[in-house]
Amino acid sequence: MLLIPINLETPRLLLRTFKYGDINAFIAYRNDPEVAKYQSWDIPYPETAAREFIEYLQQTKPGTLGEWYQLGIALKTTDEIIGDCAFCILAEDGQQAEIGFTLSRQHQGKGYATEAVTCLLAYLFTEYKLHRVRANCDSENIASIQLLERLGMRREGHFVKSLWFKGEWVDELWFAILREEWER
Ligand SMILES: CC(C)(COP(=O)(O)OP(=O)(O)OC[C@H]1O[C@@H](n2cnc3c(N)ncnc32)[C@H](O)[C@@H]1OP(=O)(O)O)[C@@H](O)C(=O)NCCC(=O)NCCS
């Protein structure tokens, strides 16, 4: 079953459903220790896991309650995948979502994440008419904190040693934006 793919556009980027041809670029940045440091996967991240992941995405309906969906971030000029951003509409009420994002190291520092996640927020608030979008990150993940602040998301909480992550207790920061804040 291949579902209708998503294709969103920003001035420099495409946010689109992953294709099998993206696998090498995807494996490359997932295996970068700097990129994986604050993320849920462990390295080495094997090709079999990448293949299963892309297969899962091709068969998952975006917006299915409680299921994460990852959109590839591709350069418009070449269609090369340079990262991804993800969302999960919370099953509890269907009106809130959590988001995540990743860029390959060589494409960081160029504003691509800001551009991609701005587009993702617009997609979520318009397509799914959401009430609120939230994100969390490690309190030491400075690039991620700066990105969330640039996006206009409010820092709502600092949870101290709230998560057992890669062998230690870490602090989590929670950010959110309401629909009315996004509309302003
Ligand atoms: C989090 C992450 C996506 C942020 O990426 P980023 O490159 O810092 O963010 P952007 O792509 O928006 O780039 C912003 C930077 O580009 C600069 N920039 C350059 N050209 C720009 C342009 N045309 N437009 C906007 N910003 C531009 C900005 O000034 C900013 O620089 P600064 O960081 O020195 O202030 C990235 O660090 C990452 O993938 N980390 C690993 C995965 C991870 O931890 N994900 C989050 C888990 S919670």
The ligand as an ORCA input file, in Angstrom:
! r2SCAN-3c Opt
* xyz 0 1
  C      18.609     21.241     15.985
  C      19.142     21.536     14.597
  C      18.152     21.049     13.531
  C      19.316     23.058     14.460
  O      19.968     23.337     13.236
  P      20.572     24.778     12.919
  O      21.359     24.639     11.683
  O      21.228     25.320     14.121
  O      19.277     25.690     12.645
  P      18.947     26.433     11.289
  O      19.085     25.506     10.156
  O      17.654     27.116     11.477
  O      20.132     27.496     11.144
  C      20.231     28.602     12.003
  C      21.597     29.220     11.875
  O      21.863     29.508     10.506
  C      22.177     30.905     10.348
  N      21.745     31.279      8.991
  C      22.576     31.335      7.928
  N      21.881     31.631      6.818
  C      20.597     31.784      7.180
  C      19.415     32.092      6.463
  N      19.424     32.292      5.140
  N      18.241     32.143      7.137
  C      18.215     31.932      8.473
  N      19.314     31.625      9.198
  C      20.501     31.545      8.558
  C      21.468     31.561     11.505
  O      22.046     32.808     11.813
  C      21.731     30.552     12.604
  O      23.059     30.641     13.021
  P      23.498     30.500     14.577
  O      23.172     29.075     14.951
  O      24.946     30.770     14.535
  O      22.678     31.483     15.332
  C      20.530     20.855     14.372
  O      21.425     21.354     15.321
  C      20.480     19.345     14.455
  O      20.044     18.674     13.533
  N      20.988     18.762     15.568
  C      21.090     17.322     15.702
  C      19.743     16.662     15.867
  C      19.017     17.166     17.105
  O      19.590     17.243     18.183
  N      17.725     17.480     16.925
  C      16.884     18.034     17.977
  C      16.440     17.010     18.933
  S      15.388     17.741     20.158
*
